[in-house]
Amino acid sequence: MTQTETTTAPALSDRLKQATRSTHEVLDSSIMQLEPFRDVANYTTFLRIQHALHADVAPLYERADLQALIPDLPEFCRLPA
């Protein structure tokens, strides 16, 4: 009897997280220096910035050329949330 090992490539999300880890760490550090959770005013500013960011990138989720690469891309759009 032989045992067959199966290996699968890491998921796209895992590969993207790994490839952008240092960039996200710098971004997270910058955001946290602004103390977005210190008070209601800072949190409101944080939410407005987040909404603007997601509104700006939302059209990317509908692009046919990007959907050809990532078929379920529209499901990842966070703006409706």
NORBELCOR-V437583 format. One record per pair of residues at least 24 apart in sequence whose ideal C-beta (glycine too) atoms are under 8 Angstrom apart, sorted by the first residue. I is the first residue (numbers start at 0). J is the second residue. D is the distance in whole Angstrom. If there is no record, write none. Layout:
i=I j=J d=D
i=I j=J d=D
This chain:
i=11 j=69 d=7
i=50 j=78 d=8
i=53 j=77 d=5
i=53 j=78 d=4
i=54 j=78 d=6
